Amino acid sequence: MEKESLTEEAFLGWKADPVTRLHYQLLRAWVEALKAQWAEGMFRVEGNEKALGQVELLNRLLELDLEQLVEGTSNE
C-alpha cells in the first residue's frame, strides 16, 4: 500500500471539516467532564493519575499539528 503525502492545505482542510470540528468539540467536552468529576471529588488519590492521564491524552489530540501527525505515522 502506497503511503499518501499530507500537505498543509489538506491538513487545514481536514481541521476545518464539520465532522472534524464536531470531533474536537466532543474531545473538549470530555476534558471538561473529567474536570467536573474531579471537582466533585469523584476521584480518589489512586484515581487521580488515571484522570490526569486521560486529560493529557485528550489535550494532546486537540493540539495535534501537521508535523506531529506526519512524524507519528512515518514508521508505518
C-alpha positions in Angstrom: 0.0 0.0 0.0 1.5 3.3 -1.0 1.7 6.0 1.6 0.0 9.3 0.9 1.8 12.5 1.5 -0.1 15.0 3.6 0.0 18.7 2.6 -0.5 21.6 4.9 -3.6 22.5 2.7 -5.1 19.1 3.2 -4.4 19.1 6.9 -6.1 22.5 7.3 -9.0 21.4 5.2 -9.4 18.3 7.5 -9.3 20.5 10.6 -12.0 22.8 9.1 -14.3 19.9 8.1 -17.6 19.9 10.0 -17.1 16.3 11.2 -13.6 17.1 12.5 -14.9 20.2 14.2 -17.6 18.1 16.0 -14.9 15.6 16.9 -12.8 18.3 18.5 -15.9 19.6 20.3 -16.5 16.2 21.7 -12.9 15.9 22.9 -13.2 19.2 24.7 -16.5 18.2 26.3 -14.7 15.0 27.6 -11.9 17.1 29.1 -14.5 19.4 30.8 -16.5 16.4 32.1 -13.3 14.9 33.7 -12.5 18.3 35.3 -16.1 18.4 36.7 -15.8 14.9 38.1 -12.5 15.8 39.7 -14.0 19.0 41.2 -16.9 17.0 42.6 -14.5 14.6 44.4 -15.2 11.6 42.1 -11.5 10.6 42.0 -9.7 9.2 45.0 -5.9 9.6 45.1 -5.3 6.4 43.1 -7.9 7.6 40.5 -6.3 11.0 40.0 -3.5 9.5 37.9 -5.9 7.9 35.5 -8.0 11.0 35.2 -4.9 13.2 34.6 -3.7 10.7 32.0 -7.0 10.9 30.2 -7.0 14.7 30.2 -3.4 14.8 29.0 -4.2 12.4 26.1 -7.3 14.4 25.1 -5.3 17.6 25.2 -2.6 16.1 23.0 -5.2 15.1 20.5 -6.7 18.5 20.5 -3.3 20.2 20.0 -2.1 17.8 17.2 -0.5 19.6 14.3 0.6 18.5 10.9 4.2 17.9 11.8 3.3 15.7 14.7 0.8 13.7 12.6 3.3 13.1 9.8 6.1 12.1 12.3 3.8 9.8 14.2 2.9 7.9 11.0 6.3 7.9 9.4 7.2 4.4 10.7 4.1 2.7 9.2 
